[in-house]
Amino acid sequence: MRVEYINPFLTSLSNAFSTMLGVEVERGQLHLKDGNHPVHEISGVIGLSGNAVGMVVLSFSKNVALKAASAMLMMEATEINADVIDAVGELANMVAGAAKSELEAYQLSISLPSVITGRDHEVRFPSNVKAISIPYETPWGEMTLEVGFTPAIELAQV
């Protein structure tokens, strides 16, 4: 993955949290993702297709998911329920959608968000994709952005 592929996702995540939730996020050190388990227990997953193929995963600690949903819904969320799952999916959709607009050369389409919960859930990126994992710290706790996609031209050469 090249930096010009990642930067739109970093920007869109920071913008979504500051604009929609009134919260600033602090980015940690990015690294290659190891394994198929997201770091946290609730993940919003968006597929990317078009002139590039891959995924975006927003993985939230339970507290971040609850606080983000509470801010979006303007009511306190105290447990992972349908409203929280919808809020996580919407956040993943906002991040992927805003990044997509900056990657117009790849004519990307994004899938509807899926949300996966549970401590040891798995999210498998396509086998030829090396995903990048970027930890974030929020006032509510930790979350991680995982991005992995490759231009379709590179897929054809494999």
C-alpha positions in Angstrom: 0.0 0.0 0.0 1.3 3.4 -0.9 0.9 6.5 1.3 -1.3 8.3 -1.2 -3.8 5.4 -0.8 -3.8 5.7 3.0 -3.9 9.5 3.6 -7.5 10.0 2.4 -8.6 7.4 5.0 -6.6 9.1 7.8 -8.1 12.5 6.9 -11.6 11.3 6.6 -11.5 9.5 10.0 -10.2 12.6 11.7 -12.8 14.8 10.0 -15.7 12.4 10.8 -14.9 12.4 14.5 -14.3 16.1 14.8 -17.3 17.1 12.7 -19.9 14.4 13.6 -18.9 13.7 17.2 -17.0 16.8 18.3 -14.0 14.7 19.3 -10.4 15.0 18.3 -8.5 11.7 17.7 -4.8 11.1 18.0 -3.2 8.8 15.5 -0.6 6.3 16.6 2.1 4.7 14.6 0.9 2.8 11.5 2.2 -0.7 10.9 1.4 -3.7 8.7 -1.6 -5.6 10.0 -0.7 -9.0 11.4 -3.4 -11.7 11.4 -7.1 -11.6 10.9 -8.4 -10.4 14.2 -9.2 -6.7 14.6 -7.9 -5.2 17.8 -11.2 -4.4 19.4 -14.6 -6.1 19.9 -16.8 -4.2 17.4 -15.8 -3.5 13.8 -17.5 -1.7 10.9 -16.4 -3.2 7.6 -16.7 -1.7 4.1 -15.6 -3.4 0.9 -13.9 -1.5 -1.9 -14.2 -2.5 -5.5 -13.7 -0.9 -8.9 -10.2 -0.1 -10.2 -9.0 -1.2 -6.8 -10.1 -4.1 -4.5 -9.9 -4.3 -0.7 -11.5 -3.2 2.6 -11.7 -0.6 5.3 -12.2 -1.7 8.9 -13.0 0.6 11.8 -12.4 -1.4 15.0 -13.8 0.1 18.2 -13.3 -0.7 21.8 -16.7 -1.1 23.5 -16.5 2.2 25.2 -15.7 4.1 22.0 -18.6 2.5 20.2 -21.0 3.3 23.0 -19.8 6.9 23.3 -19.8 7.5 19.6 -23.3 6.1 19.2 -24.5 8.2 22.2 -23.1 11.3 20.5 -24.7 10.5 17.2 -28.1 9.5 18.6 -28.1 12.2 21.3 -29.0 9.6 24.0 -26.9 7.5 26.2 -26.1 4.0 24.8 -25.2 1.6 27.6 -25.0 -1.7 25.7 -24.1 -3.0 22.2 -27.5 -3.0 20.5 -29.0 -2.4 17.1 -28.6 1.4 17.5 -24.9 1.1 18.4 -24.3 -1.3 15.5 -26.0 1.1 13.1 -23.9 4.0 14.4 -20.7 2.0 13.9 -21.8 1.1 10.4 -22.5 4.7 9.6 -19.1 5.9 10.9 -17.4 3.3 8.7 -19.5 4.4 5.8 -18.6 8.1 6.4 -14.9 7.3 6.5 -14.9 5.1 3.4 -17.2 7.5 1.5 -15.1 10.6 2.2 -11.9 8.8 1.3 -13.4 7.4 -1.9 -14.0 10.9 -3.1 -10.3 11.6 -2.9 -9.4 8.4 -4.7 -11.4 9.2 -7.9 -8.7 7.8 -10.2 -9.6 4.3 -8.9 -13.4 4.7 -9.6 -14.1 3.0 -6.4 -17.4 1.6 -5.3 -18.0 1.0 -1.6 -20.2 -1.8 -0.2 -22.9 -1.3 2.4 -21.3 -1.5 5.8 -21.3 -4.7 7.8 -20.7 -4.7 11.6 -19.1 -7.6 13.4 -19.1 -7.9 17.2 -17.4 -10.2 19.6 -14.0 -10.4 21.2 -12.2 -12.7 18.7 -14.0 -12.0 15.5 -12.1 -12.3 12.2 -12.0 -10.0 9.2 -10.1 -11.4 6.3 -8.6 -9.0 3.7 -8.1 -10.5 0.2 -5.1 -12.8 0.2 -3.0 -10.6 -2.0 -3.7 -7.4 0.1 -1.3 -6.2 2.7 -3.4 -4.2 5.2 -2.2 -1.3 7.2 -3.3 -0.9 10.8 -3.4 2.6 12.4 -4.2 2.8 16.1 -6.1 5.9 17.4 -6.6 7.3 20.9 -9.8 9.2 21.6 -11.0 10.8 24.9 -13.3 7.7 25.1 -10.6 5.0 24.6 -9.0 3.2 21.7 -9.9 2.4 18.2 -8.1 1.2 15.1 -8.4 1.9 11.4 -7.4 -0.9 9.1 -7.1 -0.3 5.3 -6.0 -2.7 2.7 -6.6 -2.5 -1.0 -4.6 -2.8 -4.2 -5.2 -1.3 -7.7 -6.8 -3.8 -10.0 -3.9 -3.5 -12.4 -1.7 -5.0 -9.8 -4.1 -7.8 -9.2 -4.0 -8.7 -12.9 -0.2 -9.0 -12.7 -0.3 -11.5 -9.9 
